[in-house]
Amino acid sequence: MLEQNILKLKRERAPTNFVAATSVLPVFGNNLRLLTSLVGTQTKVRNDLDIGRIQFQRYLRAESFPKPHVLKKICDYFMVDARILTDPLNESLLGEMMLVKSSGPKPAHSVSWMSAIGFAVSEHDFFDDGGALDDGLYAMWQWCAARKNTILRKLFRISRQDGAMVIRGYAPREFFPKGTRLKDREYRGICLHIADQGYVFLTFFAQPSQMISMAYAKPTRLSEHSSNTLIGFHAITRDELPDMPRLSRLVIEKLDMSPRKLIEEAHTPSFFSLSDLPRTYADLLSTPPA
């Protein structure tokens, strides 16, 4: 779809569309310049993307668009999408791009879901919005359920949808065969507010795993600098594996949404050893769940 849209844009011959295309050239040039400055030098970015200096300068000077396969490479590198051709970047758009917003047809069993949830929670308002969780990007630290003695750090986004808090994130690409589509690594879920007791996160993974995970976390002030921290535990539905935990303590932190920080997060590894963590986090994760 990405390549088809760009090909259509480049092949359009009508004069009015030509004017429209040339009018967004500066937008792409400015966006590319901003993204490059957040990552490093132009030389580093050009070398990483294998784009010649002259061609890269033409992009920056708003003299040409990249070919579809080059645009895809640029988007993958910066963790953005093709809107960098037409929409000036800001904090909100960068955050949305990092966790790609996708929409599709409603599942045929959606009515059954609504009926079951209404039956199960008819006397409780778990969608109460009076808690501490704001929309935005979060990082969850936990013991990895697929690698021994490894801490997993994964990003997810919380947003509001029809009065409920919903979750979207992506499992690390290292868990999947090379070439796996992004949507096949996606997980989605809901966040339930339990009055002053904290939050429950229910997440559902895509095919073929179809795993479900549950996490509980409560806002906790670890220090004067950590008011956006939650601690709790995480459990995942899968068969037992030797020395691979299905239950783990976790730490959740709200992330800065500035463009520079978002780019840094996009290039932060997913796996850590315990010694790599801040001391407070390491101590918390080392304590067995009660």
C-alpha positions as a printed NumPy array, in Angstrom:
array([[  0.   ,   0.   ,   0.   ],
       [  2.833,   2.39 ,   0.83 ],
       [  4.579,   1.867,  -2.505],
       [  1.315,   2.059,  -4.449],
       [  0.454,   5.424,  -2.902],
       [  3.852,   6.898,  -3.713],
       [  3.829,   5.548,  -7.276],
       [  0.416,   7.107,  -7.804],
       [  1.718,  10.434,  -6.552],
       [  4.795,  10.367,  -8.803],
       [  2.901,   9.252, -11.92 ],
       [  0.169,  11.868, -11.717],
       [  0.35 ,  14.113, -14.79 ],
       [ -2.461,  16.641, -14.334],
       [ -1.104,  20.198, -13.842],
       [ -3.112,  20.784, -10.642],
       [ -1.713,  17.641,  -9.078],
       [  1.771,  18.579, -10.175],
       [  1.416,  21.841,  -8.297],
       [  0.152,  19.962,  -5.244],
       [  3.065,  17.53 ,  -5.416],
       [  5.675,  20.262,  -5.696],
       [  4.026,  22.186,  -2.856],
       [  4.689,  19.349,  -0.389],
       [  8.306,  18.896,  -1.414],
       [  9.459,  21.388,   1.24 ],
       [  7.453,  19.492,   3.866],
       [  9.35 ,  16.298,   3.126],
       [ 12.659,  18.141,   3.005],
       [ 12.049,  19.78 ,   6.386],
       [ 10.837,  16.513,   7.942],
       [ 13.888,  14.634,   6.703],
       [ 16.176,  17.363,   8.014],
       [ 14.495,  17.206,  11.45 ],
       [ 14.639,  13.423,  11.662],
       [ 18.279,  13.438,  10.61 ],
       [ 19.196,  15.985,  13.276],
       [ 17.546,  13.838,  15.948],
       [ 19.531,  10.747,  14.993],
       [ 22.942,  12.235,  14.241],
       [ 24.859,  13.683,  11.324],
       [ 23.808,  13.682,   7.679],
       [ 26.834,  11.527,   6.892],
       [ 25.771,   8.879,   9.405],
       [ 22.203,   8.783,   8.125],
       [ 23.307,   8.673,   4.466],
       [ 25.701,   5.831,   5.186],
       [ 23.111,   3.892,   7.2  ],
       [ 20.557,   4.275,   4.398],
       [ 23.085,   3.802,   1.578],
       [ 21.96 ,   7.008,  -0.151],
       [ 24.449,   9.106,  -2.109],
       [ 25.379,  12.578,  -0.838],
       [ 24.038,  14.411,  -3.895],
       [ 20.704,  12.602,  -3.851],
       [ 20.324,  13.085,  -0.105],
       [ 20.939,  16.815,  -0.515],
       [ 18.273,  16.934,  -3.226],
       [ 15.781,  15.523,  -0.729],
       [ 16.783,  18.072,   1.899],
       [ 16.559,  20.961,  -0.585],
       [ 13.058,  19.88 ,  -1.637],
       [ 14.128,  19.113,  -5.182],
       [ 12.849,  15.533,  -5.438],
       [ 10.896,  12.758,  -3.746],
       [ 12.5  ,   9.379,  -3.014],
       [ 11.507,   6.367,  -5.069],
       [  9.067,   4.004,  -3.334],
       [ 11.673,   1.472,  -2.21 ],
       [ 13.911,   4.266,  -0.894],
       [ 11.007,   5.899,   0.943],
       [ 10.218,   2.573,   2.605],
       [ 13.842,   2.289,   3.718],
       [ 13.756,   5.848,   5.136],
       [ 10.475,   5.184,   6.958],
       [ 11.759,   1.927,   8.462],
       [ 14.979,   3.61 ,   9.589],
       [ 13.27 ,   6.5  ,  11.384],
       [ 10.268,   4.443,  12.589],
       [  7.813,   6.702,  10.735],
       [  5.427,   6.316,   7.799],
       [  4.731,   7.948,   4.419],
       [  3.053,  10.946,   6.016],
       [  6.513,  12.497,   6.228],
       [  5.869,  13.404,   2.563],
       [  2.848,  15.559,   3.322],
       [  2.476,  16.356,   7.057],
       [  4.849,  18.578,   9.062],
       [  6.192,  16.572,  11.975],
       [  5.282,  17.41 ,  15.561],
       [  5.347,  15.533,  18.873],
       [  1.867,  14.087,  18.455],
       [  2.435,  12.816,  14.924],
       [  5.815,  11.311,  15.797],
       [  4.296,   9.479,  18.734],
       [  1.479,   8.132,  16.598],
       [  3.897,   6.95 ,  13.92 ],
       [  6.066,   5.047,  16.387],
       [  3.167,   2.758,  17.187],
       [  1.515,   2.563,  13.813],
       [ -2.199,   3.298,  13.836],
       [ -4.048,   0.763,  11.752],
       [ -7.706,   0.089,  11.333],
       [ -9.613,  -2.798,   9.867],
       [-13.004,  -4.423,   9.768],
       [-14.649,  -5.184,  13.09 ],
       [-14.445,  -8.877,  14.002],
       [-17.61 , -10.858,  13.468],
       [-17.735, -11.768,  17.164],
       [-17.632,  -8.152,  18.435],
       [-21.258,  -8.361,  19.584],
       [-20.403, -11.448,  21.623],
       [-17.498,  -9.588,  23.239],
       [-19.697,  -6.656,  24.205],
       [-22.355,  -8.957,  25.597],
       [-19.84 , -10.958,  27.653],
       [-18.147,  -7.854,  29.067],
       [-21.494,  -6.294,  29.92 ],
       [-22.494,  -9.473,  31.759],
       [-19.198,  -9.769,  33.657],
       [-18.783,  -6.16 ,  34.818],
       [-22.349,  -4.874,  34.969],
       [-21.94 ,  -3.523,  38.511],
       [-18.509,  -1.919,  38.128],
       [-17.121,   1.031,  36.208],
       [-13.646,  -0.129,  35.244],
       [-13.557,   2.597,  32.585],
       [-13.494,   5.301,  35.239],
       [-11.161,   7.975,  33.875],
       [-10.175,   9.547,  37.166],
       [ -6.813,   7.796,  37.503],
       [ -3.227,   8.777,  36.878],
       [ -2.711,   7.204,  33.452],
       [ -2.565,   9.792,  30.663],
       [ -2.54 ,   9.146,  26.936],
       [  0.971,   8.623,  25.68 ],
       [  3.901,   6.275,  25.314],
       [  4.973,   3.921,  28.111],
       [  7.814,   1.449,  28.665],
       [  7.324,  -1.803,  30.592],
       [ 10.29 ,  -3.599,  32.203],
       [  9.849,  -7.298,  33.067],
       [ 11.644, -10.619,  32.99 ],
       [ 11.596, -12.019,  29.468],
       [  9.41 , -15.108,  29.069],
       [ 11.433, -16.379,  26.08 ],
       [ 15.085, -15.679,  27.017],
       [ 16.815, -16.872,  30.165],
       [ 18.129, -14.294,  32.636],
       [ 17.062, -11.422,  30.404],
       [ 15.049,  -8.293,  31.099],
       [ 12.581,  -7.283,  28.369],
       [ 11.708,  -3.627,  27.817],
       [  8.752,  -3.082,  25.519],
       [  6.916,   0.048,  24.43 ],
       [  3.164,   0.475,  24.274],
       [  0.818,   3.357,  23.754],
       [ -2.285,   4.22 ,  25.787],
       [ -5.095,   6.198,  24.169],
       [ -8.795,   6.829,  24.706],
       [-11.417,   5.184,  22.508],
       [-15.133,   5.632,  23.166],
       [-14.487,   6.353,  26.831],
       [-12.172,   3.388,  27.406],
       [ -8.382,   3.2  ,  27.711],
       [ -6.928,   1.022,  24.958],
       [ -3.414,  -0.304,  24.407],
       [ -1.345,  -0.878,  21.287],
       [  2.211,  -2.167,  21.107],
       [  4.563,  -4.415,  19.134],
       [  6.536,  -7.454,  20.259],
       [ 10.3  ,  -7.27 ,  19.537],
       [ 11.227,  -8.25 ,  16.001],
       [ 13.832, -10.651,  17.424],
       [ 10.987, -12.997,  18.431],
       [  9.907, -13.477,  14.804],
       [ 11.379, -14.775,  11.526],
       [ 13.059, -12.201,   9.328],
       [ 10.559, -10.416,   7.122],
       [  7.614, -10.763,   9.524],
       [  5.091,  -8.002,   8.883],
       [  4.715,  -5.307,  11.526],
       [  1.027,  -6.057,  12.028],
       [  1.896,  -9.685,  12.819],
       [  3.949,  -8.452,  15.791],
       [  1.164,  -6.211,  17.065],
       [ -0.723,  -6.68 ,  20.29 ],
       [ -3.737,  -4.714,  21.462],
       [ -5.595,  -4.549,  24.707],
       [ -7.616,  -2.624,  27.243],
       [ -6.675,  -0.959,  30.498],
       [ -9.104,  -1.214,  33.424],
       [ -8.995,   1.223,  36.348],
       [ -9.657,  -0.374,  39.748],
       [-10.507,   2.745,  41.788],
       [ -7.525,   3.542,  44.04 ],
       [ -6.049,   0.038,  43.683],
       [ -4.294,   0.531,  40.351],
       [ -4.762,  -0.799,  36.82 ],
       [ -5.214,  -4.101,  35.031],
       [ -3.817,  -4.411,  31.488],
       [ -5.309,  -7.15 ,  29.291],
       [ -3.465,  -7.616,  26.003],
       [ -4.233,  -9.904,  23.078],
       [ -1.57 , -10.964,  20.599],
       [ -2.053, -11.445,  16.86 ],
       [ -1.912, -14.696,  14.92 ],
       [ -0.333, -17.173,  15.073],
       [  0.462, -16.98 ,  18.798],
       [ -2.996, -15.859,  20.026],
       [ -1.481, -15.391,  23.491],
       [ -3.17 , -13.299,  26.151],
       [ -1.318, -11.506,  28.909],
       [ -2.452,  -9.803,  32.088],
       [ -0.573,  -7.207,  34.087],
       [ -1.423,  -5.364,  37.279],
       [  0.337,  -2.151,  38.243],
       [ -0.175,   0.648,  40.726],
       [  1.294,   4.175,  40.615],
       [  4.203,   4.364,  43.07 ],
       [  6.578,   7.198,  43.873],
       [  9.995,   5.531,  43.906],
       [ 11.691,   8.907,  44.296],
       [ 10.958,  12.582,  43.835],
       [ 11.803,  12.122,  40.147],
       [  9.561,   9.117,  39.43 ],
       [  5.965,  10.231,  39.847],
       [  5.055,   8.534,  36.528],
       [  6.136,   5.049,  37.654],
       [  3.905,   2.027,  38.229],
       [  4.961,  -1.306,  39.738],
       [  3.208,  -4.67 ,  39.785],
       [  3.367,  -8.056,  38.083],
       [  2.853,  -9.584,  34.63 ],
       [  1.547, -13.026,  33.6  ],
       [  1.344, -14.607,  30.156],
       [ -0.66 , -17.563,  28.831],
       [  1.598, -20.226,  27.358],
       [  2.938, -23.692,  28.181],
       [  5.563, -24.089,  30.887],
       [  9.173, -23.955,  29.72 ],
       [ 12.271, -24.812,  31.819],
       [ 13.578, -21.713,  33.67 ],
       [ 11.299, -19.434,  31.591],
       [  8.985, -17.405,  33.83 ],
       [  5.322, -16.966,  33.016],
       [  4.966, -14.63 ,  36.012],
       [  7.209, -11.636,  36.61 ],
       [  7.37 ,  -8.4  ,  38.526],
       [  7.204,  -5.343,  36.309],
       [  7.939,  -1.638,  36.267],
       [  6.08 ,   0.757,  33.954],
       [  7.289,   4.281,  33.25 ],
       [  5.692,   7.139,  31.32 ],
       [  8.001,   8.361,  28.546],
       [  8.867,  11.848,  27.42 ],
       [  7.09 ,  12.596,  24.118],
       [  9.546,  15.165,  22.751],
       [ 10.708,  14.412,  19.167],
       [ 14.313,  13.8  ,  20.216],
       [ 13.321,  11.413,  22.988],
       [ 10.941,   9.531,  20.688],
       [ 13.72 ,   8.934,  18.179],
       [ 16.016,   7.749,  20.966],
       [ 13.337,   5.334,  22.164],
       [ 12.896,   3.943,  18.657],
       [ 16.559,   2.91 ,  18.673],
       [ 16.726,   1.654,  22.278],
       [ 17.312,  -2.124,  22.579],
       [ 14.564,  -4.419,  23.838],
       [ 16.771,  -6.75 ,  25.914],
       [ 18.941,  -6.004,  28.952],
       [ 20.801,  -7.814,  31.678],
       [ 19.812,  -7.05 ,  35.251],
       [ 23.076,  -5.184,  35.825],
       [ 22.201,  -2.75 ,  33.015],
       [ 19.111,  -1.465,  34.827],
       [ 18.826,   1.437,  37.262],
       [ 19.431,   0.08 ,  40.768],
       [ 15.86 ,   0.743,  41.919],
       [ 14.378,  -1.124,  38.948],
       [ 16.838,  -4.015,  39.341],
       [ 15.93 ,  -4.422,  43.023],
       [ 12.207,  -4.427,  42.258],
       [ 12.458,  -6.966,  39.436],
       [ 14.713,  -9.231,  41.535],
       [ 12.026,  -9.648,  44.192],
       [  9.898, -12.754,  43.521],
       [  6.183, -12.037,  43.036],
       [  4.219, -12.713,  46.215]])
